[in-house]
Amino acid sequence: MDRQINITHVTTLTKVGDQLVSKDFPIEQPNDGLCQHLHMMAEQEDYTMLDVQRYFHSHFQGDQMSTYKYCLPYDYSASYVKDIEVPEELTDDEYQQRLKEIKSRLQYVKSVRRLPRSQRSDEIDRLFAQSLKELKTNLADKYERYARAQALSDTISEVKEASGVCIYSREDRGWHTFNYKVDDNFVVSFGTNFGYGCASYFDITVKYNGIVLVPYSYIVNYYYANFCDIRRCTTRLRPHRELWDKALEYVRDLINEAQADPEAFIRTKVLNEVRIMVDGLKGIISNPAGELKRLTNKEELSEDYKVFRVIRPMTTMEESEYSLYPEEFVSAFKMEKVSGCLNYLNDLRGLSTICAELSTYADTVEEMNRQLYPEIKDLYKNVERTLKYLQRDIDRMEKRMDIIDHRVEYFEKKLDKALENVTFDQKDEVTRRFHAMHPRYASLLKTQLAQREALIQKRTQHSLRNDIYKRLSKSLVLEESYLKVA
């Protein structure tokens, strides 16, 4: 069998001197022959599901009572992955009952019911034989999954005891954070959520001297990047088993580079990211509309959005805000980007003991925010004032709407009274005569519809503008908190 992570090998990072090296631990499969024999039995009509069951229990090497919460053999992005355990044994009576249920159900299958009665028996026998084979095959698959899970578990136990092993590939289903202290400088964490469909993820966080190595460039390379979540993660991979190689190679090369030359490492892995971020912020400040357009027109980013949970494209609501209030939306985008980077000042200054330039970049970000603060405050107050005007209009329109609704309700009650004792065939004629006798009713209905649409539009304007207001509010709070201004 070709090399497959967590199936044929557990892949690890092992410490040799002050360097990390990749090392595979082969997974011994003592029950491989048994599994092959079970699948052979499933293919042959002479054997029943009970025969497969008995053969497993009498020949399996190892514990048959454990439960393993692995994804194996399913992909990490699969859904509804169940625990791995030996299926409950069927008695002869339970097996016979299951056969009866299958045969009974087959009588109602479409392919059977379409046939003449004289041909149905042969079709039922064919489908029944197919069902029996599926029962045996499914059972053999479950036994093989259990055997592989136990072999993986045994190998992982050996890996944990092996000298020098720092990190190893995992298979655990569900939400987990695995922390590995490589040395006094580095702590590596793998955040995983395998087996939960589109909610599955595979994150790598590397801490250097207690500070997370952050992908600062995300801030200016994507329309939206969550400033707080970015601080918790160094990089992300698609949730696929085969990417453990890429994940461990990334960590290995990162740490080995730092051990060889700490200052060069900071320059390569941190300073370059910070430089991209600061240059991007300068571009956003000087041409926010152009940068916003650039970041929202990048079709090639669609794949990134599927992998990185901390970034996303513009939402439908934001597109409406941009269309309705372009100047304010662009300003909010600019202020959100620049003020959000205040979250990183302490981290940058913490690493400046190794690379002094980081402190200079931190000062640059702070100065950008000081210069931007008056503009944020003025725009915030302007949007706040506009919201009050919009709300006043809404209140006035709602009162007008109540009056119109009350008048329409008066005529609707009169119409209901006129229709009380008429037949179904007479209703249309009575309604037509009512409208002819009360032209004011038709006029009120038109006014009601127009007023309702106007009110909905005004509420939409308020909602969209209020979202911009909230974004500005967050930026203002950050500015006043970090810069100690008010």
BAVEXTI-341163 format. One record per residue (C-alpha): x, y, z. Coordinates in pm, whole numbers, padded with zeros to 5 digits, always signed. Each point is the difference from the previous one (the first is absolute). Example, Ala and Ser with C-alpha at 12.3 -4.5 7.8 and 13.67 -1.06 7.14 Angstrom:
! BAVEXTI-341163
+01230-00450+00780 +00137+00344-00066 
END
This chain:
! BAVEXTI-341163
+00000+00000+00000 +00122+00351-00084 +00096+00229+00287 -00315+00146+00156 +00010+00214+00312 -00170-00161+00303 -00076-00309-00211 +00347-00137-00078 +00208+00250+00200 -00020+00255+00280 +00211+00297-00105 +00193+00195+00264 +00245+00277+00069 +00287-00131+00208 +00269+00206+00168 +00358-00077-00095 +00234+00241+00176 -00155+00344-00042 -00166-00090-00331 -00334-00160-00085 -00005-00284-00253 -00293-00182-00160 -00035-00366+00094 -00263-00262-00083 -00112-00275+00237 -00148-00296-00192 -00337-00126+00119 +00008-00375+00053 -00321-00169-00118 -00020-00337+00181 -00356-00053-00130 +00061+00073-00369 -00035-00367-00094 -00318-00028+00204 -00155+00302-00175 +00084-00141-00344 -00161-00330+00095 -00316+00177+00125 -00037+00185-00331 +00049-00329-00185 -00281-00153+00208 -00223+00298-00081 +00045-00066-00372 -00097-00368+00019 -00364-00111+00022 +00090-00302+00214 +00069+00223+00301 -00260+00192+00200 +00030+00316+00202 +00013-00217+00313 +00298-00191-00147 +00186+00328-00052 -00087+00105+00354 +00116-00327+00157 +00326-00004-00197 +00089+00352+00115 -00062-00069+00369 +00196-00326-00003 +00303+00128-00195 +00041+00370+00085 +00329+00081+00174 -00053+00264+00265 -00262+00164+00219 -00355-00005-00140 -00158+00236+00256 +00164+00337-00074 -00152+00309-00161 +00205+00230-00223 -00106+00353-00094 +00196+00010-00326 -00103+00119-00347 +00174-00300-00153 -00046-00087-00285 -00222+00296-00097 +00130+00337-00113 +00030+00269+00267 -00265+00207-00179 -00255-00285+00013 -00320+00034+00205 -00178-00221+00254 +00310-00209+00073 -00084-00252+00273 +00215-00144+00278 +00195-00312-00087 -00095-00311+00194 -00074-00367-00060 -00364-00036-00118 -00236-00165+00246 -00029-00373-00063 -00319-00130-00159 -00165-00317+00131 -00140-00259-00243 -00355+00117+00073 +00090+00367-00056 +00169-00091-00328 -00303-00194-00123 -00227+00290+00094 +00218+00238-00200 -00022-00229-00304 -00380-00006+00026 -00011+00380+00015 +00221+00029-00308 -00211-00246-00201 -00320+00175+00104 +00136+00340-00098 +00115-00121-00341 -00359-00068-00109 -00060+00376-00014 +00314+00094-00195 -00085+00180-00327 +00205-00236-00218 -00210-00288+00138 -00341+00164-00023 +00055+00098-00364 +00038-00366-00102 -00280-00244-00083 -00092-00212+00303 +00150-00309-00163 +00347+00166-00007 +00001+00164+00342 +00124-00301+00193 +00326-00023-00197 +00064+00374+00040 -00063-00022+00377 +00246-00292+00024 +00263+00201-00192 -00043+00306+00222 -00002-00218+00312 +00333-00159-00093 +00139+00349-00066 -00124+00117+00342 +00164-00296+00174 +00331+00081-00166 -00030+00367+00106 -00064-00108+00360 +00316-00208+00001 +00208+00265-00176 -00114+00277+00238 +00081-00219+00299 +00345-00087-00139 +00064+00372-00061 -00089+00081+00362 +00229-00273+00129 +00284+00127-00219 -00057+00358+00119 +00022-00120+00361 +00317-00201-00071 +00170+00301-00163 -00106+00232+00281 +00145-00235+00261 +00325-00033-00196 +00023+00381-00025 -00069+00038+00372 +00274-00252+00086 +00249+00179-00225 -00083+00340+00150 +00067-00147+00345 +00345-00105-00124 +00059+00342-00155 -00078+00174+00331 +00267-00211+00173 +00260+00040-00275 +00302+00216+00079 +00009+00348-00150 -00348+00002-00158 -00146+00350+00032 -00304-00005-00230 -00195-00273-00179 -00294-00026-00239 -00344-00027+00160 -00325-00161-00108 -00237+00117+00273 -00355+00088-00102 -00163+00318+00128 +00131+00318+00156 +00352-00024+00143 +00306+00211+00075 +00328-00192+00023 +00285+00195+00161 +00366-00098-00040 +00283+00177+00182 +00294-00047-00235 +00250+00191+00216 +00018+00310+00220 -00065+00226-00300 -00263-00185-00202 -00347-00136+00074 -00196-00146-00292 -00376-00056+00012 -00221-00185-00245 -00365+00104+00011 -00215-00258-00174 -00364-00080-00054 +00004-00311-00218 -00314-00180-00114 -00244+00291+00003 -00050+00077-00368 +00032+00365-00098 +00071+00086+00367 +00317-00211-00003 +00331+00186+00029 +00375-00058+00040 +00186+00290+00167 +00364+00041+00100 +00107+00249+00266 +00368+00062+00071 +00102+00201+00306 +00349+00145+00018 +00102+00126+00344 -00369+00003+00097 -00110+00206-00303 -00204-00152-00284 +00158+00029-00344 -00285+00180-00174 -00075+00016-00377 -00020+00381+00010 -00024+00026-00379 -00354-00145+00012 -00120+00339+00124 +00079+00173-00328 -00026-00296-00237 -00369-00075+00063 -00312+00214+00022 -00076-00121+00354 +00235-00168+00245 -00093-00054+00364 +00268+00183+00197 -00048-00199+00320 -00019-00344-00161 +00310+00067-00211 +00197+00044+00322 -00087-00356+00100 +00127-00174-00313 +00317-00002-00208 -00132-00187-00304 -00283-00224-00115 -00027-00305-00221 -00288-00179-00163 -00125-00278+00229 +00153-00297-00186 +00199-00289+00147 +00275+00018-00264 +00079+00360+00100 +00160-00112+00327 +00325-00021-00198 -00035+00362-00108 -00098+00107+00354 +00299-00164+00168 +00242+00112-00272 -00121+00357+00053 +00062-00021+00376 +00332-00179-00046 +00142+00256-00242 -00130+00292+00205 +00158-00115+00326 +00326-00118-00157 +00039+00338-00169 -00055+00178+00332 +00251-00222+00180 +00264+00068-00266 -00036+00381+00000 -00267+00158+00224 +00042+00351-00140 -00015-00114-00363 -00306-00208+00089 -00181+00301+00145 +00088+00202-00308 -00123-00268-00237 -00311-00127+00177 -00117+00301+00201 +00154+00318-00136 -00100-00076-00358 -00363-00064+00105 -00004+00325+00200 +00155+00192-00290 -00271-00126-00235 -00267+00099+00254 +00136+00352+00057 +00055+00066-00373 -00354-00126-00063 -00140+00234+00268 +00177+00294-00164 -00164-00096-00330 -00342-00025+00165 +00040+00343+00163 +00109+00168-00324 -00252-00174-00229 -00266-00183+00205 -00253-00025-00286 +00257-00149-00237 +00125-00251+00260 -00355-00103+00088 -00075-00062-00366 +00322-00199-00037 -00082-00226+00295 -00360-00062-00103 +00078-00081-00364 +00249-00281+00065 -00169-00314-00129 +00315-00201+00068 -00059+00048+00374 -00310-00223-00001 +00205-00310+00089 +00170+00183+00288 -00338+00086+00148 -00082-00372+00014 +00316-00079+00199 +00061+00295+00231 -00277+00052+00251 +00132+00343+00104 -00065+00161-00338 -00311+00045-00215 -00124+00193-00304 -00249+00286+00014 -00344-00111+00115 -00324+00077-00184 -00093+00250+00271 +00337+00175-00035 -00044+00015-00376 -00330+00184+00060 +00171+00239+00244 +00274+00066-00254 -00260+00069-00271 -00215+00229+00217 +00269+00182+00199 +00325-00038-00201 +00199+00284+00162 -00082-00097+00357 +00050-00370-00073 +00346+00062-00148 +00094+00214+00300 -00117-00269+00241 +00205-00259-00192 +00311+00219+00027 -00046+00073+00369 -00076-00362+00083 +00324-00116-00163 +00224+00264+00157 -00148-00001+00350 -00017-00381+00014 +00380-00020-00024 +00024+00165+00341 -00067-00351+00132 +00352-00098-00104 +00210+00281+00150 +00091-00186+00320 +00101-00314-00192 +00219+00196-00241 +00174+00187+00279 +00046-00327+00188 +00200-00143-00293 +00195+00322-00054 +00267-00119+00245 +00106-00236-00279 -00077+00227-00295 -00003+00374+00080 -00178+00087-00327 -00320-00153+00136 -00021+00277+00258 +00030+00256-00281 -00289-00163-00186 -00207-00004+00320 +00063+00373+00038 -00105+00052-00364 -00331-00181+00057 -00063+00203+00314 +00071+00328-00181 -00235-00099-00285 -00276-00046+00254 +00071+00330+00175 -00031+00182-00330 -00316-00189-00088 -00173+00050+00336 -00157+00346-00073 -00143-00132-00328 -00148-00306+00172 -00157+00211+00272 -00151+00251-00245 -00143-00272-00225 -00132-00190+00301 -00189+00307+00122 -00132+00072-00350 -00135-00353-00046 -00145+00008+00352 -00181+00325-00083 -00131-00141-00328 -00131-00308+00181 -00202+00223+00231 -00155+00177-00302 -00082-00334-00161 -00156-00129+00321 -00208+00316+00028 -00126-00056-00356 -00079-00363+00081 -00196+00096+00312 -00203+00255-00199 -00066-00249-00282 -00107-00270+00247 -00257+00235+00154 -00127+00081-00350 -00010-00373-00075 -00208-00068+00311 -00258+00261-00109 -00024-00147-00352 -00024-00357+00135 -00282+00105+00231 -00195+00157-00288 +00055-00303-00225 -00113-00226+00284 -00331+00198+00020 -00082-00080-00366 +00121-00362+00030 -00244-00062+00281 -00282+00147-00210 +00102-00224-00294 +00013-00308+00224 -00351+00083+00122 -00124+00031-00362 +00146-00341-00086 -00139-00185+00303 -00310-00153-00159 +00096-00024-00367 +00098-00314-00189 +00349-00062-00132 -00111+00079-00357 -00143+00335+00113 +00308+00123+00189 +00182+00153-00298 -00307+00198-00110 -00074+00124+00353 +00365+00105+00046 -00004+00184-00335 -00317+00193+00094 +00148+00083+00344 +00311+00154-00162 -00222+00199-00238 -00208+00134+00289 +00311+00086+00211 +00271+00149-00227 +00174+00129+00313 +00079-00363+00095 +00195-00062-00322 +00189+00326+00046 +00090-00097+00357 +00129-00341-00113 +00236+00164-00251 +00116+00248+00263 +00053-00282+00251 +00215-00196-00245 +00209+00303-00094 +00044+00102+00365 +00099-00353+00101 +00264-00020-00276 +00135+00342+00098 +00020-00106+00364 +00182-00322-00089 +00247+00198-00208 +00060+00248+00281 +00052-00281+00252 +00247-00165-00237 +00192+00325-00031 +00010+00028+00379 +00116-00361+00041 +00279+00032-00257 +00117+00331+00137 -00015-00138+00353 +00235-00283-00100 +00252+00257-00124 -00051+00187+00328 +00085-00314+00199 +00319-00053-00199 +00103+00359+00061 -00083-00039+00367 +00238-00296+00034 +00276+00196-00171 -00061+00297+00228 +00010-00215+00314 +00330-00154-00112 +00150+00342-00073 -00104+00147+00333 +00108-00310+00193 +00347-00040-00150 +00086+00364-00066 -00151+00133+00324 -00192+00271-00182 -00361+00114+00038 
END
